[in-house]
Amino acid sequence: NHLHIFCDPNPDTEKSYKERQRLFNGVMGWDQYNPKLLSKGGCIFSRADKTLELTPEIQQRFDIKDKKVTPNELIRAMLGARTDLLWFGGIGTYIKASNESNNDADDKANNAIRLNGKDIRAKVIAEGANLGVTQRGRIEFSQCGGKINTDFIDNSGGVDSSDHEVNIKILFRAIMDDAKYKMDTKSRNKLLEKMTKQVEDHVLRHNYQQAQAVSLAEITAPENLEDHNELIMDLEREQGLNRAIEFLPSAKEIEKRLTEGHGLTRPELSILISYAKITFTGELLKSDIPDSPDMQNWLLDYFPEELKKKYSTEIKQHKLAREIIATMMANSLINRMGPTFIQSRMQKTGASCEAIAKAYILVREAFDLRALWDSIEALDNLVPAQVQLRAMKDIAKLSEHAITWFLRSLGEDINIATEAKNYSDNIKNLSANLKTLVVGDLKEGIEQRTQAGINNGLPKDIAYQIAILPVLTSACDIIRIALQSGTDIQRTAKTYFALGQRFQLDWLRTQASYLDSGSQWQKGAISGLINHIYNGQAHITAHILSDMKDIIKEENGGRHSDITKKWAEKHANRVNEVETLFERLRAEGTISLPKLVLAEQQLRNLYAA
């Protein structure tokens, strides 16, 4: 700190924690630390001394050759030390970028000890205080392989705590004004203190998910750079974003990173995620979503359990109810789906922000995603973080497909309660019986993905749930076909999957996903064709069920025959032509965009004729 340099080369963490807690509670400095609790070679130096004599242990720990150094030389060595975590908890800017001057850091008091981001050897930097590192310094550190967010991400717990405090006190004002509750300031304060742990848990949960959102965006940052740049341009036009002020890459730098295969860094993604949340919150407040009865749970869940039970009526009448609902929804959607999701769905479907929000909630409820997210997050420190993040990305991929499906199928008129009821039970039915419904490559793929998840440390049940997500991508199509045709859901699913196996459509879509997307245009074309193949499979399934309804009626309650095979025999000429093409594609082993176009056209002929 400003007076002392505390060096404990190999501390006993339990003993040192108790001693630091004693100093904290007594509001005492490092000079009051019991030196007997320091590890061998540990010292507490005064920054006022001209020279410091180092112990061999301190020299070794901080890679210092000289036995005598100045206080500033020791501090610089400590800042640049090999360590897992470099934590800033006080005032001062200690790291800048190599292309910045000390004047850019705007902290003259620390000019003599400041280092450049590329010289920091810590694996992770965390900023518990404001501006321990300049934004350019963060970016430079990230580009050299370090992990860092931004100060407003790392220390947002304090801001979130204040928000909770203010919103709870606003609620209490209304309660105290109601004579029936007989609540005075003393009883209010007692209840506030009682709820401290619950508020802590809420705040930590919010901050956990926000940091997770940055990590999720980071793992796909290179492949999403063009999407990120498009969002930046939109924010420049519509929200007044200034790239230079926010230190986001210029158009020239974007082109350079595209060539090199690099994406936005964590500090840059932190900025983009924040702007995306602010923008989406604003759009929600312009809509009637915060006023919908379906949204009340977002408001109630913001408050501690005791308040929800006793004062739910007052919570629903909260002066900032709309703002709380909009903020909570924006946080949830952007955290789970990424900063560019709203923009990409609007472009792809023409839907409004309001409709996208409803579709997101519908998918979250219908697929029971909260339970799956919770089960993955419960594996913290039990499996590698990358395994958890990949599982989260698999969920996001399913969610994106399902949200897009609902937007295209239902448009702006989405009734969350009705549609969730229509789909959730059927999705559970499919999930529970999938092993008996899928065949061939699809079944083998589930088994391989399940085993891969287990090998990566996932529990068997979670590994299986993640493994079936690519298959559940088709759940909405299957359920709609079953509802419209009045056919049993399992019969519909068997027909759908048997059709996919016969024409090897799952293999085709998988191969298409591996195609080099090149530009945004090619990426969009490939994505569109994959969706058309899904649509084709759904249309043909519906066609088969309609064409073979007499056979289905005869078999009602009995053993189901392979009606896909019977339908193919009935339409042998058309089916054989398509099968021949698809067999050639499989034999050649590789897929190109022209081949994909031709395959989709041939598939369409089966139901368009």
N, C-alpha and C positions, 0 to 999 in steps of 0.2 A: 504494500500500500504506500501512501505518501511518506510514511515515516520509517518503515522497516522492510527487510527482505527475509522472509521465512523460508529456510531450507531444511527439509527433512528427507534425506535421500532414499530411505527405505522404511517408511512409517509403519507402525502397528496401527492399522486402521481403526480398530475398536477403541484402543486407548486414546488415540489422537482425536477421534470423534467426540468422546466424552469431554476431553479438555477444551476442544474448540467450542463445544456447547456451553461449557462453564464461562468462557470468555464472552461468548455472545450474550448470555443471560446477564452477565455483569457489566456489559458494555465496556469491555477492556480491550487493549491493543495487544499486538504480538509480544511486546516486551513483558507482559504478564504471564506468558505461556510457561509452564513448568519445564525447564530445560532437561530434567531427568527423564521426561517422556519422549525426547527426541531419539531417533535411531542413531546408530554409530556414525559420527562425523557430522551430525546435524548442528546447525547454528542459526541464530537469529541476529542478523546484522542491522546496524543503523545506516540509513541512507545518508546521514550527515557526515560519516567517516570519509576521509580522503581515499584510503586504501583498505581492502579487506584481505585477510589471510584465509585462504581456503583450505579445507581438509581434503585428504585424498579422495574421500567418498564423494564430496561435492564436485571435485574436479572430474572424477570418473562419470558421475551421473549426468553432468551437463557438458561433457566433452571439452573441458577447459584445460589447456596446457600449462598456463602460468599459475603459479601458486598465489601470487598477489595480483589483484585486479581492483579496478574502481567499482563502486556500486552500479554504475550504469553498464559497465561491461558484464557484470554478473547478470543483471536483469536481461540484457540482450541475449545472453547465452541461455537463460531460462526460457525466454520467449521462443527461441529457436530450437529447443530441446526435442529429442526423440521421445514422444509420449503418445498415448492414445487420445487424451483429451486436453485441450487448452481452453480453460474456462475464464471468461471475463465477468467479474461481478461488481466492478466499481467504475468510476468515472474515468474517461480517457480513451483516446484513439491510438492504439499501439501497432496497428498493421495497415499499410497502404499498398498500392500497386507500384511496381517498379517504374511505370510510366507516369507516376504522380510525384509531385514535390511535397515536402513537408507542409508547405502553405496550403496545399489542397486538403490536407488532413485537418487543418484549422484547429490545432491543439498544440500550441507552442510549448506547453509544459512538458510534453513527451517527445519533442523533436529528437532529443539525444538518444533515446532508446528504441525508437520506432524501427520495425523491420518491414521488408517487402513480402507480399504473399507467397512468392516463389521460394522464399528462404525459410518458411515455416515447415518444420518436420513433424508436427503433430498430425495424427490421422483425422481428428475431428476438432473443429473450433465451435464453441457454444458461447453466445453472447447473452449473458444474464443481465447485462447493462446495455445502455444505448450506445451505438456506434463505437464498439471496441475495435472494429475493422471498417475501413471505408468500403463502399460497395464495389469499387474497382478492385480493391484488395481482396474482397471475397471471391470475385470472379477469377482473379489470377490464381488464388489458392485452389479453387475448384478445378481450374484447367490444369493444374499440376497434380491432380489426383486426390486432393483433400476433400473432406465432407464439411459443408457449412451451409446454413440457411441464410437468414438475415436477422438483425436484432429484433425486428417487429414480430418475427415468427417465434424466436427463442424466448423472448420475455413477454409474450402476449398473455401469459397466465395472470399477470397483475391487472391488465386492462380488462380481461374477461371477468376477473373477480369483482372489479369495480362495477362492471355492467350488472352483474348479478345483484350486488349490494343495492345499487340504485333502484333496479326494477323491483326487488323485494320490498324496499322501503316505500316505493310508490304504492305497492299493493297494501302494505300495512297502514298507510295513511287512510285508505278507503275503509279498511277494517276498523281502525280506531275511531273513525267518524261515525260508525254504526253502533249505536248504543247497545244493541242486543249482544255484542261480543264482549263488552266491558273490558276492553284492552287499553291499558295505559302504557306509558313509555317504559316503565320498569319491566312489565310483563313482555312487552315487545322485545326489549333488549335481551331478556332471558331466552326467549324463543330464537332470536337471531343467533345467539351463542350456541344454542343446542343444535342448530342446523349447519354449523361450520363444516363438519366433515362431509355432509351431503353436498354442499356447495363446492368444496374442494374436489370431490369426485366428479361433479359436473364439469368443472373447469379443466381438470386434468384430462377428462374424456375428450372435450372439445379440442384441446391442444394436441393430444395424441393423434387424433384423426387429421388435424391440419398438417402436422409433420409427416404423417403417412401419405397425405395427398401429394406433398412435394416429392416424396420417394417414388410414388407411383408414376408421377409425371416424368421423373428423371430416367426411369428405366426404358422408356420409349421416346425420350427426347430427340435422339438423332432421326428416327423415322418420322417424327411428327413436326420437324422443324418448319416445313412449309405451312402447316396448319397454324403453328404458333405465330409465324410471321404474318399470316393473314389476319389473325386475331389482333395482333399489334397494330396493323394498318387500320382495322375497323375501330379500335379504341382511339387511335389518333384522329380519325374522322368524326367519331360520335361522342367520345368521352373526354377529349382534350388531352389524351396521353402525349407526353413529350419524351421521345426516346432518349434524347441527350440528358435530360434531367434525371430520368430513371436508369440511365446507363444500360439501356437495352441495345442490342447490336444493330448497327446500321444495315441498310440494304446490301451494301458491299460486303460487310462482315457476314451477313446471312449467306451470301453466295459462296464465300470462302468456306464457311462451315459445312455447307451442303457438299462441296467438293471433297472436303476432308472427312466427311462422315461424322461430324460433331453436332450435338444439339445445344439447346440452352442449358446453362449451368443451374445448380440449385438456387443460388441467389437471384438469378434472372427469372426462374420459374416461380419463386416466391412472389415477385412483383406481379407477374402475369396472373397467378391464381388470385391474388388480392384484388386486382382490377376486375377480374371475371366475377368474383363474389359481389363486389360493390355494384357492378352493372346489373347483374341478375337480381339482386335485392331491389334495386330501383325499379326494374321492370315488373317485378311481382307486386310492388306497392301500387303500381299504376293499374293493376288488374283487380278483379274481385276475388281472387284466390284466398287472400288472408281472411276474407269474410265468410268463406264457406264453412258449414258445419263439419265437413270432412277434415278440416285443418285444425280443429280444436286440440287434438292430441299433441300437435307440435307446440302449442302454447302451454298446455298443462305439463308436458314433459320437461319444460324449461325450469320449472320450480321444484324445490325439494318435496319429497313424498308427503310429509306432514302437512304442507300447505295445500297440496293437491286434494288430500282427503277432507280437510276441514273448510277450505275456502275456494272450492272450484268455481262457484258462481262469481265470486269477486275476481278471480283470475281471468275468467272469460270477459269481464268488463274492464280489464286493465287498460289504462290510458294508452299504453304502447303495445297493445295486443297485436295489431297489424304488423308493426315493425319487428316484434319478436318472432312472429310466425315467418315473415319474409326472410329474416336473417338466418333462422334455423334451417329453413328449406334450402336457401342458397348454399349454406355451409355444407349440408348433406349432399346435395347433387354435385357440386363442384368437387368436393372431396372425393366422392366415389367415382365420378365419370370424367373428371379432368376439366381444365379451363376452356378448352375449345369445343366442348360437347354441345352447348346450346347453339353456338354459331353453326356448327356442322349440321345439326339436325334441322335448323331453320333453312339452311341452303338445300339440304337433301329432300326435305318433305314440304317446305313452305309453311310449316306450322309456326304458331306464335309461341312466345316464351311461356305463356299460361298453359297451353296445351302440352308442351314438353314437360313442364312441371307435373301436370296431372298424370301423364304417361309414366314418368319416373316413379311416382308414388304407387301407381297401379302395378307396375312390374315389381317393385320392392315388396308389395303385399302379396301379389299372386305367386311369386316364386319363393316367398318367405326368406328373403335375402338377409334380413337382419340377423336371423339365427345362424346363417352360414358365415356372415362377417364376424359375428361374436366368437364362433368356434375357431376361426382362423386366428383371430387376435388373441385368443386364450393360449395360443401356442408360443407366445413371446418367450424367448430364451430357452425354448425347448427344441425348436427347429431353426435352421438358418433363416435370417430375415428375407433373403432372396426367394426362398421357397414360399414364404407367406405372401410376398409381393406378387409373385407369379400367379398364385392362386387368386389373389385379389384382381389381377388383370384378366384372368379367365372369367371371373364373375362379371367384370365390367364389359367384357366382349359379349357375353350372353345378354346383359342388360341393354347394351346398345342395339343389338339386333331386335330384341323384344320391344323396346321403346319405339324404334323406328316402325316396327310392324303395327303396333297399336295406333301410331300417328297416321299411318297410311290407311289403316282399316277403319278407324273411328273418326279420324279428322279432329276437329275442334270439340266435338260433342262427346267428351269422355266422362262417363259417370263412374267414378272410382269404386264406390261401394258395390254397384251392380256388377261391373265387369270383374272386380276382384273375386266376387262370389262365383261367377260363371267359370273362372279359370283356375282359381287356387286349388279346389278339390280335385279337379281333373289333372292338374300338374302333379299333385301328390300321388294320384293313382298311377300316372305314367312313371314317375320316379320309382315308386315301390315295385312296379312290375316290369321294369325295363329289361331286366336280364332275360325274361321269357319272350320279349317282344322283338328284340333286335336280332339280326342274323349276320353271318359272314364277316366282312371287313369291319363293320360297325361294332359288332360284339367283340371282335379281337382287339379293336382299337381301345374300347373301354377297359378291357383286361390289361392291356399294355400300359395305359395311362394310370390305372389304379396301382399297378405294381411299381411304376416309376415314382408315384407319389409316396408310396410306402418306403421305397428305397431312399427317398429324400427326407424321411423322418416323419411324414404325416401319419396320424392314426388311420387304421384301415377304413373306418367309416367316412372320415373326412376325405381321404384319398379317393374313395369311390364317388362321393358327392361332387368333387371337382372333376373327376374323370368323365362323368355323364353330362357335364354342362354343354359340351359341343353338340351332343345329341338332343338335349332339351331346347336347343336353338329352334328346333322344328315343332316344339310343343304347341305354340299358338296356332300354327297352321292345322295341326292334327285336331286340336280341340274345336276350332271353328268348323272344320269339315264334319266332325262328329255331331256338333250341335245343329248344323244346317241340314244334314242328311238324316238325322235321327238314328244314326248307327252307333253301336256300342263303341266306347272310346278305345278299348283294347283291340277290337276288330279293325277300327280305323288305323290305329298305330301300326298293327301288323301289316296291313296293306301298304301303308306309306313306306315302312322300312323295307319290306320285301321288294317294292318297286325300286327303291334306291339301290338295293343290292343287285337287282337284275341288270340295271343300266350303269351300275358302279358310279352313282352320282356323288356319293360322299368322297370317293377317291378323286373324282373330277374337281370337286370344290376345294379339296385339300391341295391338290396340285396347282389350282388357280391361285390360291393364297400365297404360294411360293414364287409366283411370277414377279420379276423385277418391275416395280411400279414406276420407276423412272421419274416421271413428272406427276403433278397433281391430276392432270388430265387422264393419264394412263391409269393412275390409281383409282380414279373415279369410274373409269370404264370397266376395270376388272371387278370392282366392288358391285357395280350395276349388273354385270353379267352373272356374278355369283348369286345375287338376289333373284335374278330371272330364273336361274336353275332351281332355286328353292320354290319359286312360284310355279314353275313347270311341274315339279314333283307334287305340289299340292293340287294343282288343277287335274293332273292325271289321276291322282288318288280319288278325288271327288268323282271324276268321270267313271272310274272303275266301279266304285260303290254304287253309282247310279245305274250303270250298265248291267251290273250283276246283282241287282236288288232282289230278283226272284230267287236266286240261289241262296242269298243271305237270309231271306225270309224262311225258306225251307229248312235252313240249318239253325234257326233261332233256338237257342237253348242246347243245341247239340255241339258236336266237335266241329270246329271251323276248318274248312278246306282251304287250299291255297287259291283264292279267287284271282290273285294277280296272274298266276300261271294260266288259269282258265280264260281270263280276259285276253292274255297274250295269244293264246291259241285261237281265240275267236277273231282276233285282228292280226293274224300272222304276217300278212304282207307288209303292213305299216311298221309293225314291231320289229320284224327281221331287218328291215332297212336301217332302223335306228340302232339296233343291237350291233349290226355289222360295223357301223361307224365307231361306236363306243368301244368295241373290242379292239379295233385298230388303234384307237387312241391309247388304250391301256397297254397294248403290245409295244407301241413306240416308246412309252414310258415318260415322255416329256410333253408338256403342254405349252402352247404359245397363244397369244391373244387371238390370232385368226382361227386357230383350232377351237378355242373356247367359244368364239362367235358362232362357228358352224355347228358345234355341239348343241348350243342353246337353241338355234334355229330348228334343228332336227327334232329336238325334244318338244318344241312348241307344236310341231306338226302332228304329234300324237293326240293333242287335245283340241287343236284349232280346226282340224279338218271336219 
